[in-house]
Amino acid sequence: MKDLTIASIPGDGIGKEVVPQAERLLKAVAELHGGITFDFTSFPWSSDYYVEHGMMMPEDGLEQLKPFDAIFLGAVGNPNLVPDHISLWGLLIKIRREFEQVINIRPAKVLQGIQSPLANPKEFDLLVVRENSEGEYSSSGGRIHSGEDEVAIQNAIFTRKGTERTMRYAFELALKRGKQVTSTTKSNGIIHSMPFWDEVFQEVSKDYEGVRTDSQHIDALAAFFVTKPEQFDVIVASNLFGDILTDIGAAIMGSIGIAPAANINVNGKYPSMFEPVHGSAPDILGKGIANPIGQIWTAKLMLDQFGETELGTHLLESIEKVTSKGIVTPDLGGSHSTEEVTSEIIATLLNKKQYS
């Protein structure tokens, strides 16, 4: 029996609605499998918590999270209560950085029954591997002077260790998929970090002779995501570029509400964290219409990380069977509630045979 302990942080807005539904689904997954259990412990850390306590999580919050097998996060942010840079850096990014979650994974694919805004999406199925700890989102820099003499300096930090680690992770994933890796660069405009990125990519690719490679500038690649996404398999990108590309990936799927993500700790010292790409969407909070698919697909990534890839595959197949029947929330043109979509996915999943 595999007993998995999960730290659940619903967070803000619709996170409080979709996380409980995804937990309900994972308990059904455990029933289907018979060899795993999920023990959820919920933490109330959020913008509401900040208003009450002056911080997004308690000072010993990371110590509380450290013993868990994984962290299951809903959404962070309520600008009406807390500025975004405080809420994100006080919870989400704090966990990512201090738990050394150095890789971010975000898939995008055509889901049956969900209309892509692309006229002909051609069944694209791609995976963006994003460097998650440094790059353009490094906190190095500062501001000096004031008025017309004010200066803001933001340093992008690229280490060989962090860059190579991300690229090797992408190549290893490509070996299990379509054996193709595309590097995202901008070396024609960013003259230090991006030529360095290109050089490391060329060096790493020599160790993976069976994997096809190419390199694309971020502006061109963003356009190609719209014009020919079916040509890509695994894309490896820096922190900022990966963030941009994965929002485009979510958009061409049909809704950011269905996009999943995983923040991976690769050294085993700390738990990894799994979160959907969508935000807290406070405008629809309490209406019962939040799309649960992003959180549920995120649960699939968590199953994969635990080595339950077969079960994760069947979960994604169940999602597609439900969407193909038109059982979707209003953001996808449907009329079903958060709970109804989740219940239908659970029913579809449990109709499958028992796994051992």
Secondary structure, DSSP 8 states (H G I E B T S, - for coil): -EEEEEEEEEESTTHHHHHHHHHHHHHHHHHHHSSEEEEEEE---SHHHHHHHSSSS-TTHHHHHTTSSEEEEEE---TTTS-HHHHIIIIIHHHHHHTT--EEEEEEE--TT---SSS--TT-EEEEEEE-SSBTT---EEEES-GGG-EEEE--B--HHHHHHHHHHHHHHHHHTTSEEEEEE-TTT-TTHHHHHHHHHHHHHTT-TTSEEEEEEHHHHHHHHHH-GGG-SEEEE-HHHHHHHHHHHHHHHT-GGG-EEEEE-SSSSS-EEEEESS---GGGTTSS----HHHHHHHHHHHHHTT-HHHHHHHHHHHHHHHHTT---GGGT----HHHHHHHHHHHHHTS----
